[in-house]
Amino acid sequence: MNAKELVLDFYKNDLILNKSEVKEFLHPDVIIEWNSSKGFVQMKYDDVLNLCDELSRSYIRSKMQITHTIAEDNKVFIRYSHFVKTIENPREDMLLGHFFVIWEIKDNKLYRGFQMSQFS
């Protein structure tokens, strides 16, 4: 699997809600540097898995609407909007936010992520 295919597989629907599936994609030394409208966060392997747990407690469905992907060597840029369905309102897609991420791939795993987001 090439770098672009790996990243696109990671962002398939509902994967982020399943910690055991997410583990398959993460390099043990993964670091995500995330700049959001709420500030800067640096996340490591366990932080990402904890986020998966939090999301799975709040949402029953997760859908990424990908608009752009660009790949060069071991780096992939992806731009997407993240929609979720809440437990309280399972019939309505709610826009969680708009994201773009530059991923560096190492050993066929997500190794370094540089992410920016604007929450809805």
VOGU-640940 format. One line per field, with one value per residue: residue number from 1; chain; x, y, z of N, C-alpha, C, O in turn; residue in three letters. Coordinates in steps of 0.05 Angstrom, whole numbers, plus 32768, in hexadecimal, padded with zeros to 4 digits. Layout:
<pts>
seq: [NUM:...]
mol: [A:...]
n_u: [X:...]
n_v: [Y:...]
n_w: [Z:...]
ca_u: [X:...]
ca_v: [Y:...]
ca_w: [Z:...]
c_u: [X:...]
c_v: [Y:...]
c_w: [Z:...]
o_u: [X:...]
o_v: [Y:...]
o_w: [Z:...]
type: [ALA:...]
</pts>
This chain:
<pts>
seq: [1:2:3:4:5:6:7:8:9:10:11:12:13:14:15:16:17:18:19:20:21:22:23:24:25:26:27:28:29:30:31:32:33:34:35:36:37:38:39:40:41:42:43:44:45:46:47:48:49:50:51:52:53:54:55:56:57:58:59:60:61:62:63:64:65:66:67:68:69:70:71:72:73:74:75:76:77:78:79:80:81:82:83:84:85:86:87:88:89:90:91:92:93:94:95:96:97:98:99:100:101:102:103:104:105:106:107:108:109:110:111:112:113:114:115:116:117:118:119:120]
mol: [A:A:A:A:A:A:A:A:A:A:A:A:A:A:A:A:A:A:A:A:A:A:A:A:A:A:A:A:A:A:A:A:A:A:A:A:A:A:A:A:A:A:A:A:A:A:A:A:A:A:A:A:A:A:A:A:A:A:A:A:A:A:A:A:A:A:A:A:A:A:A:A:A:A:A:A:A:A:A:A:A:A:A:A:A:A:A:A:A:A:A:A:A:A:A:A:A:A:A:A:A:A:A:A:A:A:A:A:A:A:A:A:A:A:A:A:A:A:A:A]
n_u: [8011:800C:8021:7FF8:7FCA:7FCA:7FBF:7F8D:7F6F:7F71:7F50:7F1E:7ED7:7EBE:7EEB:7F0B:7EEE:7EF9:7F25:7F48:7F4E:7F66:7F98:7FB4:7FC6:7FE8:802A:8057:8072:8055:8045:801A:8013:7FE8:7FC5:7F90:7F52:7F4C:7F7E:7FC2:7FD4:7FFA:7FFD:8009:8012:7FF0:7FCF:7FB2:7F96:7F77:7F57:7F39:7F1A:7EFC:7EE0:7EC2:7E9F:7E7E:7E69:7E45:7E4E:7E7E:7E97:7EC0:7EC7:7EEC:7F12:7F42:7F7F:7FC3:7FFF:8044:807E:808B:8065:8024:7FEF:7FB0:7F6E:7F32:7EEC:7ECE:7E99:7E67:7E3A:7E11:7E03:7DD5:7DB9:7DB2:7DA3:7DB5:7DEA:7E21:7E4C:7E8C:7EBD:7EEF:7F29:7F70:7FA8:7FEC:800D:8044:8060:8079:8099:806B:8042:801B:8040:8054:802A:8010:7FE2:7FAA:7F6F:7F2B:7EF7:7EB1]
n_v: [7FE8:802C:806E:8094:8074:805B:8087:8097:8069:806B:8096:8083:8079:8078:805F:807B:8076:8046:802B:7FFE:7FF5:8025:8021:8000:8021:8046:805C:8046:8071:809E:80E3:8119:815A:818A:81C0:81E6:820B:8212:8210:81F6:81B1:8179:8137:80F4:80AD:8091:80BC:80C4:8094:8099:80C5:80AC:808A:80B1:80C9:809D:8096:80C1:80C5:80A2:8099:80A9:80D2:80E2:8115:8119:8148:8156:8135:812E:8111:8105:80E3:80CC:80EA:8103:812E:8140:8158:8163:815F:8152:812C:8119:80EC:80F3:80D2:80E5:80FB:80D7:80D9:8104:8122:8143:8179:8175:818D:81AE:8196:8192:816A:8159:8120:80F9:80BD:8082:8044:802E:8043:8075:80AB:80E1:8117:8153:817F:81A9:81CA:81E1:81EA:81DC]
n_w: [8000:7FEE:8007:8000:7FFA:802C:804F:803C:8048:807F:808A:807E:8086:80C8:80DF:8104:8132:8146:816D:816B:8134:8125:813E:811C:80F4:810A:8116:8149:815F:8153:8149:814E:813B:814A:8136:8148:8147:817C:8192:819B:8198:81A9:8197:81AA:819F:81C7:81D4:81A5:81A2:81D0:81C0:8199:81B9:81D5:81AB:8199:81C3:81BF:818B:8158:8125:80F3:80C0:808B:805E:802A:8007:7FEE:7FDD:7FDD:7FCB:7FD6:7FD2:8011:802A:8037:8028:8040:803B:805B:8070:80AD:80C1:80F0:8113:814A:8188:819F:8173:8143:810D:80F2:80CF:80EB:80E3:80F8:80F1:80C7:80A8:809C:808D:808F:8084:8097:8083:809F:809F:8088:80A6:80CA:80DC:80E8:80F2:80DC:80EB:80DE:80F3:80EE:8116:8111]
ca_u: [8000:801C:801B:7FDD:7FB6:7FCA:7FB1:7F70:7F63:7F6F:7F3A:7F04:7EC1:7EBC:7F04:7F14:7EDE:7F01:7F41:7F58:7F55:7F79:7FB2:7FC1:7FD0:7FFA:8045:8059:807E:8045:8040:8009:8014:7FCD:7FBE:7F73:7F47:7F4D:7F9A:7FD4:7FD5:800C:7FF2:8019:8003:7FDB:7FBC:7FA1:7F83:7F64:7F45:7F27:7F07:7EEA:7ECE:7EAF:7E8B:7E6C:7E5E:7E3F:7E57:7E92:7E9A:7ED3:7EC3:7F07:7F11:7F5C:7F95:7FDC:8014:805F:8090:807F:8054:8009:7FDE:7F94:7F5C:7F18:7ED9:7EC7:7E7D:7E61:7E1F:7E12:7DF1:7DBB:7DAC:7DC0:7D9A:7DC0:7E07:7E29:7E67:7E9D:7ED1:7EFE:7F44:7F84:7FBE:8002:8017:805D:805D:8092:8093:804F:8030:8019:8057:8052:8013:800F:7FC5:7F9C:7F52:7F18:7EDF:7E98]
ca_v: [8000:8044:8081:80A1:8060:8058:809E:8095:8053:8075:80A9:8078:807E:806A:8053:808A:806E:802B:802D:7FE7:7FFA:803C:8017:7FF3:8036:8058:8055:8049:808C:80B3:80FD:812B:8176:8193:81DC:81E9:8225:8212:8210:81E1:8198:8165:811D:80DC:8094:808D:80D2:80BF:807F:80A5:80D4:8098:8082:80C7:80CC:8087:8099:80D8:80C3:8087:8098:80BD:80D2:80F6:811E:8121:815A:8157:8125:8131:8100:8107:80D2:80C1:80FF:8105:8144:813A:816C:8156:8168:813B:812B:8104:80E9:80F1:80BF:80F3:8101:80C5:80DC:811D:8126:815C:8180:8178:81A1:81AC:818E:818A:815D:814F:8108:80EC:80A0:8074:8027:802A:804C:8092:80B0:80FD:8125:8170:8182:81C2:81C6:81F6:81DC:81E7]
ca_w: [8000:7FEE:801C:7FFC:8000:804A:805B:8034:8058:809B:808C:8076:8099:80E2:80E9:811B:8149:814D:8176:8162:8118:8124:8146:8105:80E3:8118:811E:8167:8167:8145:8156:813E:8144:8141:813A:8143:8150:819A:819B:8192:81A7:819F:819F:81A4:819A:81DA:81D2:818E:81A9:81E3:81B0:818C:81CE:81DA:8194:8197:81D8:81B8:8170:814F:8109:80EC:80A3:8081:8042:8021:7FEF:7FE1:7FE6:7FCD:7FD6:7FCB:7FE1:802A:8037:802B:8031:803D:8044:805E:8084:80BE:80C9:8104:811D:8167:8195:81A3:815A:8130:80F1:80E6:80CE:80F6:80DB:810F:80EA:80AE:80B0:8088:809B:807F:8091:808F:8086:80A5:80A3:807F:80BC:80CE:80EE:80F0:80E7:80E0:80E7:80E5:80F2:80F5:811E:8107]
c_u: [8012:8012:7FFF:7FC7:7FB3:7FBA:7F93:7F62:7F5F:7F56:7F1F:7EF0:7EC2:7ED6:7F0D:7F05:7EE6:7F1F:7F52:7F60:7F69:7F95:7FC2:7FCE:7FE6:8016:8048:8063:806E:8044:802F:800B:7FFB:7FC9:7FA0:7F6B:7F47:7F6A:7FAA:7FD4:7FEA:8002:8006:8007:7FEB:7FC6:7FA8:7F8D:7F6F:7F4F:7F30:7F12:7EF3:7ED6:7EB9:7E9A:7E76:7E5E:7E5A:7E48:7E6B:7E97:7EAC:7ECC:7EDD:7F04:7F2C:7F6F:7FAC:7FF1:802E:8071:8081:806D:8039:7FFB:7FC1:7F83:7F40:7F06:7ED0:7EAA:7E79:7E43:7E20:7DFE:7DD5:7DAC:7DB8:7DB7:7DA7:7DDE:7E0E:7E46:7E77:7EB2:7EDE:7F1C:7F56:7F9C:7FD3:800D:8032:805A:8078:808B:8076:803B:8030:802D:8056:803B:8014:7FF3:7FBC:7F7F:7F43:7EFF:7EC6:7E8A]
c_v: [8019:8058:808D:808D:805B:806E:809D:807F:805C:8087:809E:807A:806C:805F:8061:8083:8052:802A:8016:7FEA:8010:8033:800C:8008:8046:804C:8057:8064:80A3:80CC:810D:8146:8183:81AF:81DF:8205:8228:8212:81F9:81C9:8186:814A:8107:80C4:8091:80A3:80CE:80A9:8088:80B6:80C2:808F:8098:80CB:80B6:8088:80AF:80D4:80A6:8083:80AF:80BB:80E9:80FC:8129:8131:815A:8142:812A:8121:8105:80F8:80C6:80D5:8100:811D:813C:8150:815F:8165:8150:813F:8114:8103:80E4:80DB:80CC:80F8:80F1:80C8:80F4:811D:8142:8161:8185:818E:819B:81A8:818D:817F:8156:8138:8100:80CE:8094:8057:8021:8030:806B:809A:80CD:810A:8142:8179:819E:81BD:81DF:81E8:81EC:81F6]
c_w: [8000:8003:8019:8003:801E:8057:8055:8044:8075:809E:8082:808D:80B1:80ED:8103:8135:8153:8153:816C:8145:8115:812B:812F:80F3:80EF:811C:813C:8170:815A:8157:8143:814B:8138:814A:8134:814C:816E:81A4:8190:81A4:819A:81A9:8197:81A2:81AD:81DA:81BB:8194:81BD:81D5:81A3:81A0:81D3:81C3:8193:81AD:81D0:819E:8168:8132:8104:80CE:809B:8064:8038:8007:7FE0:7FEE:7FD2:7FDA:7FC7:7FDD:7FFA:8038:8027:8038:802C:8049:8045:8072:8093:80C8:80DD:8108:813B:8170:8198:818A:8143:8113:80E3:80E6:80D8:80ED:80F4:8109:80CF:80B6:8097:8098:8087:8090:8085:8096:808B:80AB:809C:8095:80BD:80E3:80F9:80E3:80EF:80D8:80EE:80E2:80F9:80FC:8116:811E]
o_u: [8025:7FFE:7FF1:7FB3:7F9D:7FA9:7F82:7F4B:7F4A:7F49:7F0C:7EF7:7EC7:7ED6:7F16:7F0E:7EDC:7F30:7F69:7F75:7F7C:7FA8:7FDA:7FE1:7FF6:8019:803B:805D:8079:8042:8035:8006:7FF8:7FC8:7F97:7F7B:7F43:7F6E:7FA1:7FD3:7FEA:7FFF:8012:7FEE:7FD5:7FAE:7F91:7F75:7F58:7F37:7F19:7EFA:7EDB:7EBE:7EA2:7E84:7E60:7E48:7E69:7E48:7E68:7E9B:7EA9:7ECA:7EE3:7EF6:7F2C:7F6F:7FA8:7FF5:802F:8075:806D:8067:8038:7FFA:7FBA:7F89:7F38:7F0F:7ECB:7EA3:7E85:7E34:7E30:7DEC:7DC1:7D93:7DC7:7DC3:7DA3:7DEB:7E02:7E57:7E72:7EB8:7ED9:7F26:7F4D:7FA3:7FCD:8016:8036:8052:808C:8078:806A:8026:8042:802B:8058:8038:8019:7FED:7FC5:7F76:7F4D:7EF2:7EC6:7E74]
o_v: [801B:8054:8090:8094:8057:8069:80A1:8082:8055:8086:80AD:807D:8054:8057:8054:8089:8049:8029:801A:7FE1:800F:803C:800E:8001:8053:8035:806A:806C:80B8:80CB:810F:814A:8186:81B6:81DA:8215:823D:8213:81EB:81CC:8184:8146:8108:80C7:808E:809E:80D4:80AC:8080:80B6:80C9:808E:8093:80CE:80BB:807C:80AE:80DF:8095:806D:80C4:80A5:8100:80EA:8141:8129:815F:813E:8129:8123:8109:80FE:80B9:80D2:80FF:811F:8131:815B:8153:8175:813B:8152:80FF:8115:80D3:80D4:80BE:80F9:80FB:80BC:80F7:8118:8155:814F:8197:819E:8187:81B5:8187:818A:814D:813B:8100:80C7:809A:8052:8010:8024:8078:8091:80D1:8108:8149:817A:81A9:81AF:81F1:81DC:8204:8201]
o_w: [8010:8010:802C:800F:8029:8068:8066:804B:8081:80B3:807D:80A4:80AF:8105:8115:814B:8167:8141:8165:813D:8105:811F:812E:80E4:80E1:8124:8147:8187:8156:816F:812B:8163:8120:8161:811D:8155:8178:81BC:817E:81BD:8181:81C2:8182:81A3:81A4:81DE:81BE:818D:81BC:81DC:81A1:819A:81D5:81C8:818D:81AA:81DA:819A:8170:8128:810F:80C3:80A4:8053:803D:7FF4:7FC8:8006:7FBA:7FF3:7FAF:7FF5:7FF7:8050:800F:8051:8017:805F:8032:8082:8087:80D6:80DA:8102:8144:8162:8194:818B:8133:8101:80CB:80FB:80D0:80F0:8103:811A:80C3:80C8:8081:80AD:8070:80A6:806D:80AC:807E:80BA:80A9:8097:80B3:80FA:8111:80CA:8106:80C0:8103:80D0:8107:80EC:8113:8119]
type: [MET:ASN:ALA:LYS:GLU:LEU:VAL:LEU:ASP:PHE:TYR:LYS:ASN:ASP:LEU:ILE:LEU:ASN:LYS:SER:GLU:VAL:LYS:GLU:PHE:LEU:HIS:PRO:ASP:VAL:ILE:ILE:GLU:TRP:ASN:SER:SER:LYS:GLY:PHE:VAL:GLN:MET:LYS:TYR:ASP:ASP:VAL:LEU:ASN:LEU:CYS:ASP:GLU:LEU:SER:ARG:SER:TYR:ILE:ARG:SER:LYS:MET:GLN:ILE:THR:HIS:THR:ILE:ALA:GLU:ASP:ASN:LYS:VAL:PHE:ILE:ARG:TYR:SER:HIS:PHE:VAL:LYS:THR:ILE:GLU:ASN:PRO:ARG:GLU:ASP:MET:LEU:LEU:GLY:HIS:PHE:PHE:VAL:ILE:TRP:GLU:ILE:LYS:ASP:ASN:LYS:LEU:TYR:ARG:GLY:PHE:GLN:MET:SER:GLN:PHE:SER]
</pts>
